Amino acid sequence: MKNKVSKQLSKIFIGVSVLIFLALFITLDIFMNRVMKDQVIEEMKSQVLLVNESLINIPNDSEDFEEPVFKLASLLQSRITIIDSEGKVLIDSEADAETLENHFEREELVKSRNASNRLGTSIRFSDSVKKDLVYVVFRTSKNNYVRVARDLGFVEEIIFEVRLIFVLTLFISSIIFSFSVIYLSRRISFPLIELTETTKQIEAGNYEIEIKSDSDNEIGVLANSLNLMVKTLKQKISDLERLQQIRKDFVGNASHELRTPIAAIKGFTESLIDGALESPEITKKFLERTQANVKRLEIIVDDLLELTQLEGGNREFSPRFYNVAESIRETTFDFEQIAKEKGLSLYFENKLPLKVEILADKNQMEKVVANFVDNAIKYTNSGKITVSLSQSENYLVISIKDTGIGIPESHIGRIFERFYRVDKSRSRKLGGSGLGLSIVKHIIENHNGTIEVFSELGKGTEFKIYVPFK
């Protein structure tokens, strides 16, 4: 993966750079040719005017005419040709004038006759010297022609030198650029490689891995998204495992809760069939025990049906405004005799203003308080139980606090699960379906409320119920 990404990125960058350099080289070469030739022509225009000024006062048929022409040709390092008005070559610094053809129709002469500044130019092959030359012609006031010609070889030499410098520069730049590309490709590919390795580890089940990324580009955003996805996935898997465990516990607990009374009923009825009916006293005892277990089964089934309705949102609620303090006081003192029989003190404290009303289902709220008070009595061996009412902002706070055995911290998070018991043997001896806390939790949630639990082993437990007034 690492080599593939780096090589692919390097090939792309280098390929693009080669195309750019080639385009730049071709453009520069064309530009240099044009600029250099234009510069030579401009320089030769100045030379031809200079030659004309130097020879203007010397008659063409004078014996002194040839010498200055050759001197100027040597000085200017150019070929100078003097042509009369009819195109006949009078003097040429590099060829015998007598051997040269008539020049009247040569391109540069034609252009000079048609130009307002009397200058004409051309670049063409010279038959006399067998070279490509640049020609610049000036038509004099007497319609004679002064022509200057130069070999393009020196221009090509200059362009060649420029090309050589450019190629060397290109070579050095390519080396530097290649190292830069390799560095950049690795810098770009490394996060991708890390992302790939991370996904492989996630696929293998490692959800503790985290990609370190301090960049804010697209790869950094992708890395952060992947980290968030891993955290979410880890949480989802944890939740699924927890739900799976809850399901297993529920099936096991429900089976046990149902099996116990069914086994008892089965045992009593078999005993009666086997001959216990002959003893009225034993028969009565067995029937009473059978009736008690049937009643226990009935409670479990009723609670299961109610819990199913609450969880499915099919339970009808009848909210209305009522005096919450009076209702909770009456519910609390319904357990006063049971608390006295166990040697416990039961208190009710109202910290609310007089006649405070709450919009809720009165019967359901009384059922919630009754369940908590009943549990507090069951799990408190000595001391007291206090039910208090108070207000926290827009919430009614119902507190049920006891001095009982307490709940281990490791169990607090699960006490509202169906059939969950902290001490299974003790809980079954005390009765109940094991569904009470699950039911009250759903009742409070359907009132948009919450429940908090505070407990310390050996010192007691406090349940705080928060319900909005409206």
C-alpha positions in Angstrom: 0.0 0.0 0.0 2.7 2.4 1.0 4.8 1.9 -2.2 1.8 1.9 -4.4 0.4 5.3 -3.1 3.8 7.0 -3.1 4.7 5.7 -6.6 1.4 6.7 -8.0 1.5 10.2 -6.6 5.2 10.6 -7.7 4.3 9.5 -11.2 1.4 11.9 -11.4 3.5 14.9 -10.1 6.5 14.1 -12.2 4.4 13.6 -15.3 2.6 16.8 -14.8 5.9 18.7 -14.2 7.5 17.2 -17.3 4.6 18.4 -19.4 4.8 21.9 -17.8 8.5 22.1 -18.4 8.2 21.0 -22.0 5.5 23.5 -22.7 7.6 26.2 -21.0 10.7 25.2 -23.0 8.8 25.2 -26.4 7.2 28.6 -25.5 10.5 30.1 -24.4 12.3 28.8 -27.5 9.7 30.3 -29.9 9.8 33.5 -27.9 13.6 33.8 -27.9 13.7 33.2 -31.7 11.2 35.9 -32.3 12.7 38.4 -29.9 16.3 37.8 -31.1 15.4 38.2 -34.8 13.3 41.3 -34.1 16.2 42.7 -32.1 18.7 42.0 -35.0 16.4 43.6 -37.6 16.0 46.7 -35.5 19.8 46.9 -35.0 20.3 46.4 -38.8 17.8 49.2 -39.6 20.0 51.5 -37.6 23.1 50.2 -39.5 21.5 50.7 -42.9 20.6 54.3 -42.1 24.1 54.8 -40.8 25.6 53.4 -44.0 23.3 55.7 -46.1 24.4 58.8 -44.1 28.0 57.8 -44.5 27.7 57.3 -48.3 25.1 59.9 -49.2 27.6 62.5 -50.4 29.8 60.2 -52.4 28.8 59.6 -56.0 28.1 56.0 -56.9 30.5 56.0 -59.9 33.3 57.5 -57.8 36.5 55.6 -57.3 36.3 56.5 -53.6 32.9 54.8 -53.2 34.1 51.2 -52.8 36.6 51.8 -50.0 34.1 53.2 -47.4 31.6 50.4 -48.2 34.2 47.7 -47.3 35.3 49.6 -44.2 31.7 50.0 -43.0 31.1 46.3 -43.7 34.1 45.3 -41.7 33.2 47.7 -38.9 29.6 46.6 -38.7 30.4 42.9 -39.3 27.7 42.9 -42.0 27.4 42.4 -45.7 26.7 45.7 -47.5 25.2 45.9 -51.0 24.7 49.0 -53.1 21.9 48.7 -55.7 20.8 51.2 -58.3 17.2 52.2 -59.0 16.8 49.5 -61.7 18.0 46.6 -59.4 21.6 46.3 -60.7 24.1 45.5 -58.0 26.8 48.2 -58.0 28.9 47.1 -55.0 28.8 44.0 -52.7 31.2 43.6 -49.8 31.3 39.8 -50.1 30.6 39.0 -53.7 31.6 40.2 -57.2 28.9 42.6 -58.3 29.2 41.7 -61.9 28.2 38.1 -61.2 25.1 38.9 -59.2 21.6 38.8 -60.7 19.3 41.8 -60.9 17.8 42.5 -57.5 14.9 44.6 -58.5 12.3 42.0 -57.6 13.9 40.8 -54.4 11.5 40.7 -51.5 13.3 43.3 -49.4 13.5 45.8 -52.3 9.8 45.4 -53.1 8.9 46.1 -49.5 11.1 49.2 -49.3 9.4 50.6 -52.4 6.0 50.1 -50.8 7.0 51.3 -47.3 6.4 54.9 -46.2 9.7 54.8 -44.3 11.5 53.3 -47.3 12.7 50.4 -45.3 12.2 46.7 -46.3 13.2 43.5 -44.6 13.3 39.8 -45.3 14.8 36.6 -44.0 15.8 34.1 -46.8 18.5 31.9 -48.2 21.2 33.6 -50.1 22.3 31.8 -53.3 25.5 33.8 -53.5 26.8 33.0 -50.0 24.8 29.8 -49.5 23.4 30.9 -46.0 20.2 32.1 -44.4 20.5 35.9 -44.1 18.6 38.8 -42.7 18.2 41.6 -45.2 17.4 45.2 -44.4 17.1 47.7 -47.3 16.8 51.5 -47.4 15.6 53.2 -50.5 17.5 56.5 -50.9 16.2 59.8 -52.2 17.7 59.0 -55.6 15.8 55.6 -55.5 19.0 53.7 -55.2 19.1 51.0 -52.5 21.5 50.5 -49.6 21.2 47.0 -48.2 22.7 45.4 -45.1 22.7 41.6 -44.6 23.7 39.5 -41.6 24.2 35.8 -41.1 21.6 34.3 -38.6 24.3 31.9 -37.3 25.2 34.2 -34.4 21.5 34.4 -33.5 21.3 30.6 -33.4 24.4 30.5 -31.2 22.9 32.9 -28.7 19.6 30.9 -28.7 21.6 27.6 -28.3 23.4 29.1 -25.3 20.0 30.1 -23.8 18.7 26.6 -24.5 21.7 25.0 -22.8 21.2 27.2 -19.7 17.5 26.4 -19.7 18.2 22.6 -20.0 20.7 22.7 -17.2 18.3 24.7 -15.0 15.6 22.2 -15.9 17.8 19.3 -15.0 18.7 20.8 -11.6 15.1 21.8 -11.0 13.9 18.3 -11.9 16.2 16.7 -9.3 15.1 19.1 -6.6 11.5 18.7 -7.7 11.7 14.9 -7.7 12.9 14.9 -4.1 10.2 17.3 -3.2 7.6 15.1 -4.9 8.8 12.0 -3.1 8.7 13.9 0.2 5.2 15.3 -0.5 3.8 12.0 -1.8 5.0 10.3 1.4 3.6 13.1 3.5 0.2 12.7 1.8 0.2 8.9 1.6 1.3 8.3 5.3 -2.1 9.4 6.8 -3.9 7.3 4.1 -1.7 4.3 5.0 -2.5 4.9 8.7 -6.2 5.1 8.0 -6.0 1.8 6.0 -4.1 0.1 8.9 -6.7 1.4 11.4 -9.6 0.0 9.4 -7.9 -3.3 9.3 -7.4 -3.3 13.0 -11.1 -2.3 13.5 -12.1 -5.2 11.2 -10.0 -7.5 13.4 -12.0 -6.3 16.5 -9.6 -3.7 18.0 -11.8 -0.8 19.0 -9.2 0.8 21.3 -7.2 2.3 18.4 -7.2 6.0 17.7 -5.7 7.9 14.8 -3.6 10.9 15.8 -4.2 13.8 13.4 -3.5 17.5 14.1 -4.3 18.7 10.5 -7.6 20.4 9.5 -7.6 19.3 5.9 -9.8 16.6 4.3 -7.6 13.8 5.6 -7.7 15.2 9.1 -11.5 15.5 8.9 -11.6 11.9 7.7 -9.4 10.7 10.6 -11.5 12.5 13.2 -14.7 11.1 11.6 -13.2 7.6 11.8 -12.2 8.1 15.4 -15.7 9.2 16.2 -17.1 6.2 14.3 -14.9 3.8 16.2 -16.0 5.3 19.6 -19.6 5.1 18.5 -19.2 1.6 17.3 -17.5 0.6 20.5 -20.3 2.1 22.5 -22.9 0.4 20.3 -21.2 -3.0 20.7 -21.0 -2.4 24.5 -24.7 -1.6 24.6 -25.5 -4.7 22.5 -23.4 -6.9 24.8 -25.1 -5.3 27.8 -28.6 -5.8 26.3 -27.7 -9.4 25.4 -26.6 -10.0 29.0 -29.8 -8.3 30.3 -31.9 -10.5 28.0 -30.1 -13.6 29.3 -30.6 -12.5 32.9 -34.2 -11.7 32.2 -34.9 -15.1 30.7 -33.1 -16.9 33.5 -34.7 -14.7 36.2 -38.2 -14.9 34.7 -37.9 -18.7 34.3 -36.8 -19.0 38.0 -39.6 -16.7 39.2 -42.2 -18.7 37.3 -40.7 -22.1 38.0 -40.7 -21.7 41.8 -44.5 -21.3 42.3 -45.2 -23.8 39.5 -43.0 -26.4 41.2 -44.7 -25.8 44.5 -48.2 -26.1 43.0 -47.1 -29.3 41.2 -45.6 -30.7 44.4 -48.7 -30.0 46.5 -51.1 -31.4 43.9 -49.1 -34.5 43.5 -49.0 -35.0 47.2 -52.8 -34.6 47.4 -53.3 -37.1 44.6 -50.9 -39.6 46.3 -53.0 -39.7 49.5 -52.7 -36.5 51.4 -56.4 -36.0 50.8 -57.1 -38.5 53.5 -55.9 -36.1 56.1 -58.2 -33.0 56.2 -55.6 -31.0 58.1 -52.8 -31.7 55.5 -55.2 -31.1 52.7 -56.1 -27.7 54.0 -52.5 -26.7 54.5 -51.5 -27.9 51.0 -54.5 -26.0 49.4 -53.6 -22.8 51.3 -50.0 -23.1 50.0 -51.2 -23.8 46.5 -53.5 -20.8 46.7 -50.6 -18.6 47.8 -48.4 -19.7 44.9 -51.2 -19.2 42.4 -51.6 -15.7 43.8 -47.8 -15.2 43.4 -48.1 -16.3 39.8 -51.0 -13.9 39.3 -48.9 -11.0 40.6 -46.0 -11.9 38.3 -48.3 -12.2 35.2 -50.1 -8.9 36.1 -46.9 -7.1 36.6 -45.5 -8.4 33.3 -48.6 -7.3 31.4 -48.4 -3.8 33.0 -44.7 -3.5 32.3 -45.2 -4.6 28.7 -48.0 -1.9 28.3 -45.7 0.7 29.8 -42.8 -0.1 27.6 -44.9 -0.2 24.5 -46.6 3.1 25.3 -50.0 1.3 25.4 -50.8 2.1 29.0 -53.5 4.8 29.4 -52.7 7.6 31.8 -55.3 10.0 33.3 -53.4 13.1 34.3 -55.2 15.7 36.4 -54.3 18.4 39.0 -54.5 17.1 42.5 -53.0 18.0 46.0 -49.8 16.0 45.9 -48.9 16.4 49.6 -52.2 15.0 50.8 -52.0 12.1 48.4 -48.4 11.1 49.3 -49.1 11.5 53.0 -52.1 9.1 52.8 -50.0 6.6 50.8 -47.2 6.8 53.3 -49.3 6.1 56.3 -51.0 3.2 54.7 -47.7 1.4 55.6 -47.6 2.7 59.2 -48.8 -0.5 60.8 -46.5 -2.7 58.8 -43.5 -0.5 59.8 -44.5 -0.6 63.5 -44.8 -4.4 63.4 -41.2 -4.5 62.3 -40.1 -1.9 64.9 -39.5 0.9 62.4 -40.4 4.6 62.5 -42.1 6.0 59.5 -42.1 9.8 58.9 -43.6 12.1 56.4 -42.1 15.6 55.8 -43.8 18.2 53.6 -41.5 21.2 52.6 -43.9 22.4 49.9 -46.1 25.5 50.1 -49.7 24.8 51.1 -52.0 23.1 48.6 -49.4 22.6 45.9 -51.0 20.7 43.0 -49.3 18.6 40.3 -50.6 17.5 36.9 -50.1 13.7 36.9 -51.9 10.4 37.1 -52.7 10.2 40.8 -53.1 6.5 41.0 -49.9 5.8 39.2 -47.9 8.3 41.3 -49.3 6.7 44.5 -48.3 3.3 43.2 -44.7 4.6 42.7 -44.4 5.9 46.3 -46.1 2.7 47.7 -43.5 0.5 45.9 -40.5 2.5 47.3 -42.0 2.6 50.8 -42.7 -1.1 50.7 -39.2 -1.9 49.6 -37.7 0.4 52.2 -39.6 -1.5 55.0 -38.5 -4.9 53.6 -34.8 -4.0 53.4 -34.6 -2.0 56.7 -34.1 -4.0 59.9 -33.9 -1.1 62.3 -34.1 2.6 62.3 -36.5 4.8 60.3 -37.9 5.6 56.9 -38.6 9.1 55.9 -40.8 10.3 52.9 -40.4 14.0 52.1 -41.7 16.4 49.5 -39.8 19.5 48.3 -39.4 21.6 45.2 -36.4 22.1 42.9 -37.1 24.8 40.3 -40.0 23.5 38.3 -39.8 20.0 39.6 -41.5 18.2 42.5 -39.0 16.1 44.4 -40.2 13.0 46.3 -37.5 11.5 48.6 -37.8 8.0 50.2 -34.9 7.5 52.6 -34.2 4.5 54.8 -31.6 3.3 57.2 -31.6 -0.2 55.7 -28.9 -2.6 54.4 -28.0 -0.4 51.4 -27.2 -1.4 47.8 -23.7 -2.2 46.5 -22.5 0.4 44.1 -21.9 -2.2 41.4 -25.6 -3.1 41.4 -27.2 0.4 41.4 -27.1 0.7 37.6 -29.1 -2.5 37.2 -31.8 -2.4 39.9 -34.4 -1.1 37.5 -34.0 -4.1 35.2 -36.8 -6.6 35.0 -36.4 -9.5 37.6 -33.0 -8.1 38.7 -32.4 -8.8 42.4 -29.3 -7.7 44.3 -29.6 -10.6 46.8 -31.7 -13.2 45.1 -32.3 -15.5 48.0 -33.2 -12.6 50.4 -35.4 -10.9 47.8 -37.5 -14.0 47.0 -38.1 -14.7 50.7 -39.5 -11.1 51.0 -41.9 -11.7 48.2 -42.7 -9.5 45.2 -42.5 -10.2 41.5 -39.1 -8.6 40.8 -40.7 -6.1 38.4 -41.7 -3.3 40.8 -38.7 -1.0 40.2 -39.0 -1.5 36.4 -42.6 -0.5 36.5 -42.1 2.6 38.6 -39.2 3.7 36.4 -41.4 3.6 33.3 -44.2 5.4 35.2 -41.9 8.2 36.1 -40.4 8.4 32.6 -43.9 8.6 31.2 -44.4 11.7 33.4 -41.2 13.2 31.9 -39.4 12.6 35.2 -36.2 11.0 36.5 -35.1 8.9 39.5 -31.8 9.2 41.3 -30.4 6.6 43.7 -28.0 7.2 46.6 -26.9 4.3 48.7 -24.2 3.2 51.1 -23.8 -0.4 52.4 -24.9 -0.8 56.0 -26.2 2.8 56.2 -29.2 3.0 54.0 -30.6 4.1 50.6 -32.4 7.2 49.3 -34.5 7.3 46.1 -35.2 10.8 44.7 -38.0 11.2 42.2 -38.1 14.3 40.0 -41.4 15.1 38.3 -42.3 18.4 36.5 -45.3 20.2 38.0 -46.8 20.4 34.5 
